[in-house]
Amino acid sequence: MTAFAFTRRGLLGGLAAASAFAMTRAACADDMLKDVSKLKPGDFTWNPEREPSGPVSVVVSIPEQRVHVYRNGVRIAVATCSTGKPGHETPTGVFVVLQKDKNHHSSIYDDAPMPNMNRLTWSGVALHAGNLPGYPASHGCVRLPTKFSELLFTVTHVGTPVIIAGAHTDPWELTHPGMVLSGYAENEFEHVLASLDGKKHPSDWSEAEQKPVTSVIVSSADKVIELIENDRVVARSKLTLKDGDKLGSHVFVLNGANTDARGMHWSAITHQQATTPLMRDDVVMQRISAEPAFVNEMKARMHPGMTMVLTDAPLTPDTKTGKDFVIVTAG
């Protein structure tokens, strides 16, 4: 089976913290959740009815030892977790689910069971059910409550973005007029809307075979934008960057079209170095543009759930020993 992946082992940054804004529906989600800081090891919340459909993203907060699940930018679940212990720290950064296996066993640690496994790297980092002592205790994986891991397994797919961070707040929503990466035109929204017709967020790999998962990587270091379909680069463009030479680190998940606002509806998660002033996601999105041919390729392939990652790290990997999609920031 071919997995959605792309080697990014050379993308090393210095992120020490992750930040984000909470707006609109995401801001009121806390009112319907119990105080997640008081969850005991093994506890979790699961409220999928809050947002029944749409793209899913997962944020793992290492300091909190919590996993937050969002659908369409709305938090639908929180669980306690156990990340890597000293000497086996869980790497932070941007990942995607590379493989799913409900009855996986470790090939590294004595055939140890890893139920409901969502693989994040081919070197062994994954989300899976496991023991939760209340502190980091794994060999690098993110251990989850068993029942929560079963539920999470039902809403993730190959290509689901997973952000592992040093801190956490909710994502926030933004609507960008027309097409991202191009100058706004009056009829742009209709063109983008037409490109989304009939496309749904893939729920598992079998569906993704017919509807490939698309991702866009924007590097300020290389001044390059790459369009990735499943495990291969299908288009590349020179990046035009306004007002400075840095972007910070941002993750955008396309939720779909907002017909009222006549724009594309995104969930945004911002990561910034502790020493770097926070730059709003909507401001950053207005700063980037690509060549027209690239925009057309992206327009043809974009779908709800498409992920766009902005980074100040170079795209050239040090090694290509496997097909990973990893932007490692620590570990």
KETINU-122045 format. One record per residue (C-alpha): residue number from 1; x, y negated, z negated; residue in three letters. Coordinates in Angstrom, 2 decimals, padded with zeros to 5 digits. Example, Ala and Ser with C-alpha at 12.3 -4.5 7.8 and 13.67 -1.06 7.14 Angstrom:
<atoms>
    k        x        y        z    r
    1   012.30   004.50  -007.80  ALA
    2   013.67   001.06  -007.14  SER
</atoms>
This chain:
<atoms>
    k        x        y        z    r
    1   000.00   000.00   000.00  MET
    2   001.29  -003.44   000.90  THR
    3   001.02  -005.92  -001.98  ALA
    4   000.53  -009.67  -001.79  PHE
    5   004.00  -010.82  -002.66  ALA
    6   006.91  -012.95  -001.63  PHE
    7   010.38  -012.98  -003.12  THR
    8   011.01  -016.14  -005.15  ARG
    9   013.67  -014.93  -007.58  ARG
   10   015.87  -017.89  -006.70  GLY
   11   013.33  -020.50  -007.80  LEU
   12   014.86  -021.43  -011.15  LEU
   13   013.66  -024.55  -012.89  GLY
   14   013.99  -025.84  -016.42  GLY
   15   010.36  -026.02  -017.50  LEU
   16   010.03  -026.10  -021.27  ALA
   17   006.35  -026.93  -021.54  ALA
   18   003.10  -026.83  -019.62  ALA
   19   000.48  -029.54  -019.70  SER
   20  -002.90  -030.09  -018.11  ALA
   21  -006.01  -032.21  -018.31  PHE
   22  -009.53  -031.07  -019.20  ALA
   23  -012.37  -032.71  -017.31  MET
   24  -016.00  -032.15  -016.34  THR
   25  -017.23  -028.59  -016.94  ARG
   26  -013.90  -027.37  -018.30  ALA
   27  -014.02  -030.07  -020.96  ALA
   28  -017.31  -028.85  -022.41  CYS
   29  -016.37  -025.16  -022.39  ALA
   30  -014.89  -025.42  -025.89  ASP
   31  -018.34  -026.17  -027.29  ASP
   32  -019.43  -022.65  -026.37  MET
   33  -016.33  -020.86  -027.63  LEU
   34  -015.44  -020.02  -031.18  LYS
   35  -012.23  -021.59  -032.47  ASP
   36  -009.71  -019.55  -030.49  VAL
   37  -006.92  -020.42  -032.93  SER
   38  -008.73  -018.32  -035.53  LYS
   39  -008.92  -015.15  -033.43  LEU
   40  -007.24  -012.25  -035.19  LYS
   41  -004.97  -009.76  -033.36  PRO
   42  -007.16  -007.72  -031.03  GLY
   43  -009.97  -010.30  -030.94  ASP
   44  -011.21  -011.94  -027.76  PHE
   45  -014.12  -013.88  -026.27  THR
   46  -015.77  -012.99  -022.96  TRP
   47  -018.44  -015.27  -021.45  ASN
   48  -018.53  -014.70  -017.67  PRO
   49  -022.07  -016.08  -017.49  GLU
   50  -020.60  -019.54  -018.03  ARG
   51  -019.36  -019.41  -014.43  GLU
   52  -020.71  -016.29  -012.68  PRO
   53  -018.66  -016.50  -009.48  SER
   54  -015.62  -018.13  -007.93  GLY
   55  -011.81  -017.93  -007.99  PRO
   56  -010.15  -016.67  -011.17  VAL
   57  -006.88  -017.90  -012.66  SER
   58  -005.12  -016.75  -015.83  VAL
   59  -002.99  -018.84  -018.20  VAL
   60  -000.81  -017.13  -020.82  VAL
   61   000.34  -019.36  -023.69  SER
   62   003.39  -017.87  -025.37  ILE
   63   003.38  -020.13  -028.48  PRO
   64  -000.34  -019.50  -029.05  GLU
   65  -000.10  -015.79  -028.15  GLN
   66  -003.32  -016.29  -026.22  ARG
   67  -004.54  -015.48  -022.70  VAL
   68  -007.06  -017.92  -021.18  HIS
   69  -009.15  -016.89  -018.17  VAL
   70  -010.75  -019.45  -015.87  TYR
   71  -013.23  -019.07  -013.05  ARG
   72  -013.83  -022.09  -010.82  ASN
   73  -011.88  -024.08  -013.41  GLY
   74  -014.26  -023.09  -016.24  VAL
   75  -012.88  -021.08  -019.13  ARG
   76  -014.79  -017.82  -019.37  ILE
   77  -012.58  -015.86  -021.79  ALA
   78  -009.78  -016.06  -024.35  VAL
   79  -007.87  -013.17  -025.89  ALA
   80  -005.07  -012.62  -028.33  THR
   81  -001.96  -011.09  -026.79  CYS
   82   001.58  -009.99  -027.54  SER
   83   004.39  -011.19  -025.30  THR
   84   008.08  -010.24  -025.17  GLY
   85   010.08  -009.91  -028.38  LYS
   86   013.52  -011.51  -028.88  PRO
   87   015.91  -010.07  -026.33  GLY
   88   013.02  -009.11  -024.04  HIS
   89   011.27  -012.47  -023.67  GLU
   90   008.42  -012.76  -021.20  THR
   91   009.51  -015.06  -018.36  PRO
   92   007.55  -018.27  -017.89  THR
   93   006.47  -019.61  -014.53  GLY
   94   003.95  -019.04  -011.75  VAL
   95   003.14  -015.46  -010.73  PHE
   96   000.41  -013.65  -008.82  VAL
   97  -001.03  -010.17  -009.31  VAL
   98   001.03  -007.91  -007.05  LEU
   99  -000.62  -004.58  -007.83  GLN
  100  -003.46  -003.15  -009.89  LYS
  101  -003.47   000.28  -011.52  ASP
  102  -006.11   001.29  -014.03  LYS
  103  -004.10   004.25  -015.35  ASN
  104  -000.51   003.09  -014.98  HIS
  105   002.46   004.57  -016.88  HIS
  106   005.83   002.89  -017.30  SER
  107   008.67   004.13  -015.14  SER
  108   011.15   002.41  -017.49  ILE
  109   009.98   003.17  -021.04  TYR
  110   009.38   006.92  -021.44  ASP
  111   006.24   007.09  -019.33  ASP
  112   004.47   004.79  -021.82  ALA
  113   000.80   004.23  -020.93  PRO
  114  -000.07   000.77  -019.54  MET
  115  -003.85   000.90  -019.03  PRO
  116  -005.58  -001.66  -016.80  ASN
  117  -002.27  -002.91  -015.45  MET
  118  -002.05  -006.12  -013.42  ASN
  119   001.55  -006.21  -012.16  ARG
  120   003.30  -009.60  -012.02  LEU
  121   006.83  -008.56  -011.00  THR
  122   008.27  -005.39  -009.52  TRP
  123   010.91  -005.47  -012.27  SER
  124   008.32  -004.54  -014.87  GLY
  125   006.36  -007.57  -016.14  VAL
  126   002.61  -007.00  -016.21  ALA
  127  -000.64  -007.67  -018.03  LEU
  128  -001.95  -004.47  -019.65  HIS
  129  -003.60  -002.98  -022.74  ALA
  130  -001.30  -002.40  -025.69  GLY
  131  -000.56  -002.76  -029.39  ASN
  132  -001.17  -006.23  -030.83  LEU
  133   000.70  -006.79  -034.12  PRO
  134   000.06  -010.54  -034.13  GLY
  135   003.48  -011.63  -032.84  TYR
  136   005.68  -011.13  -029.74  PRO
  137   006.58  -007.44  -029.69  ALA
  138   006.64  -006.19  -026.11  SER
  139   009.55  -005.49  -023.75  HIS
  140   008.46  -008.44  -021.57  GLY
  141   004.90  -007.54  -020.62  CYS
  142   001.80  -009.32  -021.87  VAL
  143  -000.14  -006.86  -024.02  ARG
  144  -003.92  -007.31  -024.23  LEU
  145  -006.80  -005.92  -026.32  PRO
  146  -007.98  -002.71  -024.65  THR
  147  -011.57  -003.76  -024.01  LYS
  148  -010.47  -007.21  -022.82  PHE
  149  -007.99  -005.62  -020.41  SER
  150  -010.85  -003.53  -018.97  GLU
  151  -012.97  -006.63  -018.44  LEU
  152  -010.09  -008.65  -017.01  LEU
  153  -009.36  -005.83  -014.57  PHE
  154  -012.85  -006.29  -013.08  THR
  155  -012.32  -009.98  -012.15  VAL
  156  -008.69  -010.08  -010.97  THR
  157  -007.47  -009.08  -007.53  HIS
  158  -004.18  -008.85  -005.70  VAL
  159  -003.18  -012.50  -005.40  GLY
  160  -004.83  -013.84  -008.58  THR
  161  -002.55  -016.59  -009.95  PRO
  162  -001.12  -016.08  -013.44  VAL
  163   000.66  -018.98  -015.13  ILE
  164   002.84  -018.04  -018.11  ILE
  165   003.67  -021.18  -020.03  ALA
  166   005.15  -022.62  -023.18  GLY
  167   001.95  -024.48  -024.06  ALA
  168  -001.64  -024.65  -022.91  HIS
  169  -004.61  -026.90  -022.29  THR
  170  -007.51  -026.44  -019.91  ASP
  171  -007.16  -027.02  -016.19  PRO
  172  -009.03  -029.95  -014.77  TRP
  173  -011.02  -030.36  -011.61  GLU
  174  -010.35  -032.68  -008.72  LEU
  175  -011.92  -033.24  -005.33  THR
  176  -009.63  -034.16  -002.47  HIS
  177  -011.20  -035.81   000.57  PRO
  178  -010.96  -033.70   003.70  GLY
  179  -007.90  -031.59   004.30  MET
  180  -004.93  -031.42   001.97  VAL
  181  -001.54  -032.16   003.60  LEU
  182  -003.00  -034.41   006.30  SER
  183  -004.19  -037.97   006.64  GLY
  184  -007.88  -038.35   005.89  TYR
  185  -010.18  -038.68   008.89  ALA
  186  -013.91  -039.37   008.83  GLU
  187  -014.79  -036.02   010.39  ASN
  188  -012.14  -034.04   008.49  GLU
  189  -014.53  -032.66   005.90  PHE
  190  -016.79  -031.05   008.50  GLU
  191  -013.80  -029.37   010.12  HIS
  192  -012.55  -027.95   006.82  VAL
  193  -016.05  -026.92   005.77  LEU
  194  -016.49  -025.02   009.03  ALA
  195  -013.22  -023.17   008.42  SER
  196  -014.54  -021.89   005.08  LEU
  197  -017.76  -020.48   006.52  ASP
  198  -018.07  -016.78   005.88  GLY
  199  -014.97  -016.62   003.70  LYS
  200  -015.23  -015.40   000.13  LYS
  201  -012.62  -014.97  -002.54  HIS
  202  -011.32  -011.37  -002.24  PRO
  203  -012.34  -009.28  -005.23  SER
  204  -009.91  -006.43  -004.69  ASP
  205  -007.22  -005.25  -002.30  TRP
  206  -009.52  -003.28   000.01  SER
  207  -011.43  -006.45   000.82  GLU
  208  -008.21  -008.42   001.12  ALA
  209  -007.15  -006.08   003.93  GLU
  210  -009.83  -007.73   006.06  GLN
  211  -009.52  -011.16   004.43  LYS
  212  -005.85  -011.77   003.61  PRO
  213  -004.88  -013.85   000.60  VAL
  214  -003.26  -017.17   001.48  THR
  215  -000.81  -019.24  -000.53  SER
  216   001.03  -022.50   000.13  VAL
  217   004.42  -023.31  -001.42  ILE
  218   005.65  -026.92  -001.39  VAL
  219   009.30  -027.60  -002.31  SER
  220   010.57  -031.13  -002.86  SER
  221   014.14  -029.78  -003.07  ALA
  222   014.06  -028.32   000.44  ASP
  223   011.50  -030.83   001.81  LYS
  224   009.68  -027.79   003.17  VAL
  225   006.16  -026.33   003.03  ILE
  226   005.53  -022.63   003.64  GLU
  227   002.24  -020.88   004.37  LEU
  228   002.18  -017.28   003.14  ILE
  229  -000.38  -014.70   004.16  GLU
  230  -000.22  -011.61   001.97  ASN
  231   003.54  -010.85   001.94  ASP
  232   004.85  -012.85   004.91  ARG
  233   005.53  -016.45   005.84  VAL
  234   003.26  -017.30   008.78  VAL
  235   004.04  -021.02   009.14  ALA
  236   006.64  -023.53   008.00  ARG
  237   006.68  -027.33   008.09  SER
  238   008.82  -030.27   007.15  LYS
  239   007.47  -031.93   004.00  LEU
  240   006.75  -035.63   004.08  THR
  241   006.83  -036.97   000.54  LEU
  242   005.75  -040.48  -000.41  LYS
  243   006.88  -042.55  -003.39  ASP
  244   009.89  -040.68  -004.76  GLY
  245   011.67  -037.40  -004.26  ASP
  246   010.20  -035.27  -007.09  LYS
  247   006.84  -033.55  -007.42  LEU
  248   006.93  -031.82  -010.78  GLY
  249   005.35  -028.37  -010.97  SER
  250   001.67  -027.94  -010.21  HIS
  251  -000.68  -025.08  -009.42  VAL
  252  -003.88  -025.73  -007.45  PHE
  253  -006.62  -023.12  -006.89  VAL
  254  -009.17  -023.89  -004.17  LEU
  255  -012.70  -023.39  -005.49  ASN
  256  -014.46  -024.35  -002.27  GLY
  257  -016.20  -027.35  -000.74  ALA
  258  -017.94  -030.12  -002.67  ASN
  259  -020.56  -031.33  -000.23  THR
  260  -021.76  -034.16  -002.49  ASP
  261  -018.28  -035.66  -002.72  ALA
  262  -017.38  -034.58   000.82  ARG
  263  -014.14  -033.00  -000.20  GLY
  264  -012.36  -029.82  -001.23  MET
  265  -012.88  -028.82  -004.86  HIS
  266  -009.71  -027.66  -006.67  TRP
  267  -008.75  -026.53  -010.16  SER
  268  -005.39  -027.97  -011.16  ALA
  269  -002.85  -026.83  -013.73  ILE
  270   000.15  -029.09  -014.24  THR
  271   003.55  -028.06  -015.60  HIS
  272   006.11  -030.71  -016.47  GLN
  273   009.50  -030.65  -018.13  GLN
  274   009.36  -032.15  -021.59  ALA
  275   011.65  -034.99  -020.45  THR
  276   009.64  -035.74  -017.29  THR
  277   006.71  -038.19  -017.34  PRO
  278   003.45  -036.42  -016.59  LEU
  279   002.17  -037.09  -013.07  MET
  280  -001.52  -036.60  -012.42  ARG
  281  -002.42  -033.83  -010.01  ASP
  282  -004.63  -036.03  -007.83  ASP
  283  -001.80  -038.54  -007.45  VAL
  284   000.64  -035.81  -006.45  VAL
  285  -001.75  -034.34  -003.91  MET
  286  -002.00  -037.70  -002.17  GLN
  287   001.80  -037.87  -001.85  ARG
  288   002.37  -034.79   000.30  ILE
  289   001.76  -034.19   003.98  SER
  290   002.80  -031.67   006.63  ALA
  291   003.16  -031.48   010.40  GLU
  292  -000.14  -031.24   012.36  PRO
  293   000.59  -027.71   013.65  ALA
  294   001.07  -026.46   010.07  PHE
  295  -002.14  -028.15   008.92  VAL
  296  -004.04  -026.38   011.69  ASN
  297  -002.60  -023.01   010.67  GLU
  298  -003.52  -023.67   007.04  MET
  299  -007.01  -024.81   008.00  LYS
  300  -007.61  -021.56   009.89  ALA
  301  -006.52  -019.41   006.95  ARG
  302  -007.70  -021.29   003.86  MET
  303  -010.33  -019.65   001.67  HIS
  304  -011.80  -020.05  -001.81  PRO
  305  -009.11  -018.83  -004.17  GLY
  306  -006.22  -020.00  -002.02  MET
  307  -003.34  -021.05  -004.26  THR
  308  -001.05  -024.01  -003.64  MET
  309   002.13  -024.29  -005.72  VAL
  310   004.22  -027.46  -005.88  LEU
  311   007.76  -027.21  -007.21  THR
  312   011.00  -029.20  -007.39  ASP
  313   012.97  -025.95  -007.06  ALA
  314   014.45  -024.75  -003.74  PRO
  315   012.69  -022.00  -001.81  LEU
  316   015.82  -020.06  -000.81  THR
  317   015.96  -016.91  -002.95  PRO
  318   019.22  -015.54  -004.33  ASP
  319   018.16  -011.97  -003.61  THR
  320   015.44  -010.17  -001.73  LYS
  321   015.37  -006.83  -003.45  THR
  322   011.60  -006.62  -003.49  GLY
  323   008.47  -008.42  -002.45  LYS
  324   007.77  -010.64  -005.42  ASP
  325   005.91  -013.90  -005.57  PHE
  326   007.61  -015.43  -008.60  VAL
  327   008.53  -018.98  -009.46  ILE
  328   010.53  -018.34  -012.63  VAL
  329   011.10  -021.25  -014.99  THR
  330   012.70  -019.41  -017.91  ALA
  331   013.69  -015.88  -018.78  GLY
</atoms>
